[in-house]
Amino acid sequence: MQIKVTLAAHKKKKVTKSSKLLGHYAPLVYRLVKEEHFSFPKVKAFLAKHHSFKVDHTLIARLYPNIKQKVEDLKYAVRQVKSDF
């Protein structure tokens, strides 16, 4: 019983971290990896040091394709809005 509760809490925390990573920190992670050529462990250390956000570098690596797609979609949407004006 205790183990099930612990595993459920762990999964909830993992979902929260991944949603925060995809939402709030996506542009920052994209910029660090794409433009400043940080490795995923360096991104992990940067987030822990400067943003008090502790996350495993393997989670960043696993979510990076989604982060990249999200940021590129945002860039495209901004270009579309600018071209409309």
C-alpha positions in Angstrom: 0.0 0.0 0.0 2.8 2.4 1.0 4.7 1.7 -2.2 1.6 2.4 -4.4 1.2 5.8 -2.8 4.8 6.6 -3.2 4.8 5.6 -6.9 1.6 7.6 -7.5 3.2 10.7 -5.9 6.3 10.2 -8.0 4.3 10.0 -11.3 2.4 13.1 -10.3 5.6 15.0 -9.7 7.0 13.8 -13.0 3.9 14.9 -14.9 4.1 18.3 -13.2 7.8 18.7 -14.1 7.3 17.7 -17.7 4.4 20.1 -18.1 6.3 22.9 -16.5 9.3 22.1 -18.8 7.0 22.1 -21.9 5.2 25.2 -20.9 7.2 27.6 -18.9 10.8 26.7 -19.7 10.4 25.5 -23.3 11.8 28.7 -25.0 14.7 28.9 -22.6 15.6 25.2 -23.1 15.3 25.6 -26.9 17.6 28.7 -26.8 20.2 27.1 -24.6 20.4 23.9 -26.8 20.0 25.4 -30.2 21.6 28.8 -30.0 24.1 28.5 -27.2 25.0 24.8 -27.8 24.4 23.6 -24.3 24.3 19.8 -23.7 21.3 18.5 -21.8 23.3 18.0 -18.5 24.4 21.7 -18.8 20.8 22.8 -19.3 19.9 20.7 -16.2 22.6 22.5 -14.2 21.5 25.9 -15.5 17.9 25.4 -14.6 18.8 24.1 -11.1 21.2 27.0 -10.5 19.4 30.0 -12.0 15.7 28.9 -11.8 15.6 26.5 -8.8 14.1 23.9 -11.1 15.5 20.5 -10.6 14.9 18.0 -13.4 16.8 15.1 -14.8 18.7 15.6 -18.1 17.2 12.5 -19.5 13.7 14.0 -19.2 14.9 17.1 -21.0 16.4 14.9 -23.7 13.2 12.9 -24.0 11.0 16.0 -24.2 13.3 18.1 -26.4 11.6 17.1 -29.8 8.3 18.4 -28.3 9.9 21.5 -26.9 11.5 22.2 -30.3 8.2 21.7 -32.2 6.4 24.0 -29.7 8.9 26.8 -30.0 9.0 26.6 -33.8 5.2 26.7 -33.9 5.3 29.8 -31.6 7.8 31.5 -33.9 5.7 30.7 -36.9 2.6 32.1 -35.2 4.4 35.3 -34.3 5.6 35.7 -37.9 2.0 35.2 -39.2 0.7 37.9 -36.8 3.4 40.3 -37.8 2.7 39.8 -41.5 -1.0 40.5 -41.0 -0.2 44.0 -39.7 
